[in-house]
Amino acid sequence: MNSPQSTTSTRALGVQPGSLVLVTGASGYVGGRLVTVLLERGYRVRCLVRTPAKLLSAPWRTSVEIVQGDVGGDLTGAMAGVDAAFYLVHSIGSSAEWAEHDRAVAENFRRAAESAEVRRIIYLGGLGDHSAGSLSEHLASRQEVGAELAKGSVPVVELRAAVVI
């Protein structure tokens, strides 16, 4: 029998344990901890990372499938057979045009998820009310990425969080 917490989490994820879940940003703080929880709850996990060597010390490394790639590139292989996909990446400060880059790679990710018939995208965005027009460039970009992901046919769950320490 599922606990109320695991039942709620399964509903939010939109797929049942045993399903294949893609995690982008697995080498980061949130992504690395998410992978542990997904594995504990019985999901099969595929991690999309630019630099697989960053996962060498991850305790779950041998329990997941690791695909080298970038959210802005060809995602056909990374998305193949995926039921749900976590989008936990951003490029703040990577270049002067980082916000535009974030929107473009979010569009690429959304289109790839649609083509692969992914059942749900889960996105970690930022707090704030974009309609008030008073957000920082970073928070505005986070919300624009969420809006870009939600433009398609794949349902999106957007989680908004403050600074994660």
C-alpha positions as CSV (number, residue, x, y, z in Angstrom):
1,M,0.0,0.0,0.0
2,N,1.3,3.5,-0.8
3,S,1.7,6.1,1.8
4,P,-0.3,9.3,1.3
5,Q,3.0,11.1,0.5
6,S,4.1,8.6,-2.1
7,T,0.7,8.6,-3.7
8,T,0.7,12.4,-4.0
9,S,4.2,12.4,-5.4
10,T,3.2,9.7,-8.0
11,R,0.2,11.8,-9.1
12,A,2.3,14.9,-9.5
13,L,4.8,12.9,-11.5
14,G,2.1,11.6,-13.7
15,V,3.6,8.1,-14.1
16,Q,3.8,5.0,-12.0
17,P,6.9,3.5,-10.4
18,G,8.7,1.3,-12.9
19,S,8.3,4.1,-15.6
20,L,11.4,5.6,-17.2
21,V,12.1,9.1,-16.0
22,L,14.6,11.5,-17.6
23,V,16.5,13.9,-15.3
24,T,18.3,16.8,-16.7
25,G,20.6,18.6,-14.2
26,A,21.4,15.4,-12.4
27,S,25.0,16.6,-11.6
28,G,23.5,19.6,-9.7
29,Y,22.4,19.8,-6.1
30,V,18.6,19.3,-6.7
31,G,19.0,16.9,-9.5
32,G,21.4,14.6,-7.7
33,R,19.0,14.4,-4.7
34,L,16.0,13.9,-7.0
35,V,17.7,10.8,-8.6
36,T,18.1,9.2,-5.2
37,V,14.4,9.7,-4.4
38,L,13.2,8.5,-7.8
39,L,15.3,5.3,-7.5
40,E,14.0,4.7,-3.9
41,R,10.4,5.0,-5.2
42,G,11.0,2.4,-7.9
43,Y,11.4,4.5,-11.1
44,R,13.9,3.7,-13.8
45,V,16.1,6.8,-14.3
46,R,18.0,8.1,-17.2
47,C,20.3,11.1,-16.6
48,L,21.1,13.6,-19.4
49,V,24.4,15.3,-18.6
50,R,27.0,17.3,-20.6
51,T,29.9,15.8,-18.6
52,P,29.3,12.3,-17.4
53,A,32.5,12.4,-15.4
54,K,30.7,14.8,-13.0
55,L,28.6,11.8,-11.9
56,L,31.6,9.5,-11.1
57,S,31.2,10.0,-7.3
58,A,27.3,9.8,-7.3
59,P,26.3,6.9,-5.1
60,W,23.5,6.0,-7.6
61,R,25.7,6.1,-10.7
62,T,25.5,2.4,-11.5
63,S,21.8,2.3,-10.9
64,V,20.9,4.8,-13.7
65,E,21.4,5.1,-17.5
66,I,23.7,8.0,-18.3
67,V,23.3,9.8,-21.7
68,Q,25.8,12.5,-22.7
69,G,24.2,15.4,-24.3
70,D,22.9,18.9,-24.0
71,V,19.3,20.1,-23.7
72,G,19.9,22.4,-26.8
73,G,21.1,19.5,-28.9
74,D,19.6,16.4,-30.5
75,L,17.5,14.8,-27.7
76,T,16.1,11.9,-29.7
77,G,18.1,9.2,-27.8
78,A,17.7,10.8,-24.4
79,M,13.9,11.0,-24.8
80,A,13.3,7.6,-26.3
81,G,10.9,5.6,-24.2
82,V,10.7,8.3,-21.5
83,D,7.5,8.6,-19.6
84,A,8.3,11.8,-17.6
85,A,11.1,14.3,-17.9
86,F,12.5,16.7,-15.3
87,Y,13.9,20.0,-16.6
88,L,16.3,21.3,-13.9
89,V,18.8,23.3,-16.0
90,H,19.5,27.0,-16.6
91,S,22.3,28.9,-18.2
92,I,22.4,32.1,-16.2
93,G,25.7,33.9,-16.7
94,S,26.9,31.6,-19.4
95,S,26.9,34.4,-22.0
96,A,25.4,37.9,-22.5
97,E,22.4,36.3,-24.2
98,W,21.8,33.6,-21.6
99,A,18.0,34.4,-21.2
100,E,17.4,33.9,-24.9
101,H,19.5,30.8,-24.8
102,D,17.4,29.4,-22.0
103,R,14.2,30.0,-24.0
104,A,15.7,28.4,-27.1
105,V,16.8,25.2,-25.3
106,A,13.5,25.0,-23.4
107,E,11.7,25.1,-26.8
108,N,14.1,22.3,-28.1
109,F,13.4,20.2,-25.0
110,R,9.6,20.7,-25.4
111,R,9.6,19.8,-29.0
112,A,11.7,16.7,-28.3
113,A,9.4,15.6,-25.5
114,E,6.4,16.0,-27.9
115,S,8.1,14.0,-30.6
116,A,8.9,11.2,-28.1
117,E,5.4,11.3,-26.7
118,V,6.6,12.0,-23.1
119,R,3.6,12.0,-20.8
120,R,4.7,14.9,-18.5
121,I,7.4,17.5,-18.0
122,I,8.3,18.6,-14.5
123,Y,10.1,22.0,-14.3
124,L,11.7,23.7,-11.4
125,G,11.2,27.4,-11.9
126,G,11.4,30.4,-9.6
127,L,9.0,32.5,-7.5
128,G,7.4,35.7,-8.4
129,D,4.6,37.3,-10.4
130,H,5.7,38.0,-13.9
131,S,2.5,40.0,-14.6
132,A,3.7,42.7,-12.1
133,G,6.8,43.4,-14.3
134,S,9.1,43.8,-11.3
135,L,11.0,40.5,-11.5
136,S,14.7,40.3,-11.7
137,E,16.1,39.2,-15.1
138,H,16.9,35.8,-13.6
139,L,13.3,35.2,-12.2
140,A,11.7,36.6,-15.3
141,S,13.8,34.1,-17.4
142,R,12.8,31.2,-15.1
143,Q,9.1,32.0,-15.7
144,E,9.7,32.5,-19.5
145,V,11.2,29.0,-19.6
146,G,8.2,27.6,-17.8
147,A,5.9,29.3,-20.3
148,E,7.9,27.9,-23.2
149,L,7.8,24.4,-21.9
150,A,4.0,24.7,-21.4
151,K,3.3,25.9,-25.0
152,G,3.2,22.3,-26.3
153,S,1.0,19.3,-26.0
154,V,2.9,17.6,-23.1
155,P,1.4,18.6,-19.7
156,V,3.8,20.5,-17.5
157,V,4.0,20.7,-13.7
158,E,5.9,23.8,-12.8
159,L,7.3,23.9,-9.3
160,R,8.4,27.3,-8.1
161,A,11.0,27.6,-5.5
162,A,13.1,30.3,-3.8
163,V,16.8,29.9,-3.5
164,V,17.8,26.3,-2.8
165,I,20.7,26.1,-0.4
